[in-house]
């Protein structure tokens, strides 16, 4: 009997980040893409755990957007996991600790695989 890490897992995600405090060309519209195929077993396990902990399926598809002109980032996260599509949009004001951890992990894994 194999462990959960032995099971094939189809995982792909896209994270779009927009906005922020100041407009800096190239930094205000960043899209990060990751696929489970790019990651080693430890990276896949960590990413799957972070996706699960973030509770994406329970989040509203779009978090409330505050008034115009606020200096916050907005995020659009699309996750495909074993054929199931999860899409959520949120911002710095609605960012929960599990979502913040997921964002940081995505950035870190993407950086490690882009060099």
N, C-alpha and C positions, 0 to 999 in steps of 0.2 A: 504494500500500500504506500503510495507516494505522498509527499507533502504538498501543500497548496502551491508552493513555488515550482513544483514539477508540472503543474497543469498549464497547458498553453493558454495564453491570455492575449486577446486582441486589445491593445490600448493605443489610443492616439489622442493628442490634445492640442489645442490652439489657445493661446492667451494673447489678447489684444489689450494694450494699455494706452490710454489717451489722457491728455491734460496734465495738470500739475501746476506748480507755483509760477513758473516762467516758461515762455515759449522758447524752446531751443530746437531748431530744425534737426530732425532725425531722432530726437529723444522723446517727442511728444506723441508719437504714434508708433509704438513698438509692438511687433507681433512675434511671438515665440511659438514654435511648433516642436513637439516631441512625439516620438513613436516608441512603443515598447520595444521594437526591434533595435533601436539605437542604444538601449540601456542594458547594463549587465543585470544579473539576477537581483543583486542588492538594491540597485536603483529602481527596478520594477517594483519590488516589494515595498520600498519606502514610498514610492509614488502612489501605489495602490492604497497603502495605509493612509496616506495624507488625503487622498480623494475621499475615501470612506469616512475619515474623521471630520472632514469639512461638511458632510451631510448635504451634498449638492442636490440630491433628489428632493430634499425637504425645503430647500430655499425657493423663494419666489423667482420666477424667470427673470424679473427685472426689479432691482431694488429702487425705492423711491429716489428721484433725482431732486436735490435741493435747488433753490433758486439760482437763476442765471448769475454768472460771474464769480462763483466760488472757486477757490484755488485748491482743487482736489483732483485726484486721478480717478478715472473710471476704468473698469475692467470688464472684458467680455471673455468668458471662459467656455470653450466647447470641449467636452470630453466624450469620446466614444470608447465604451468599455464592453467588450464581447457583444457588439452589435447594438448596444443600448446607447442612445444619444442623450447627453445632458448638456443643457445650455443655460448659463446664468450670467446676468450682468449685475455688477455691484460697484461700489465706489469706496473711497477712503473712509467715508462716514459710516458705512454699513459693514466695514471689514471686521469680521470676527477673528479671534486668535487662531482657530483652525484654518480659516481661509488665508490668513497672513502667512501661516506656516506653509501651506500649499503653494502660495505664490513664490515664497523664498526658495522652496525646494525646486520648483519648475525652473526658476532663474538659474539656480546653482547647477542643476543637471544639464540645462541647455548650454551654459557656459563651459562646462566640462567636456561637452561633446562638440563644441564648435571650434575648439583649438586643435 
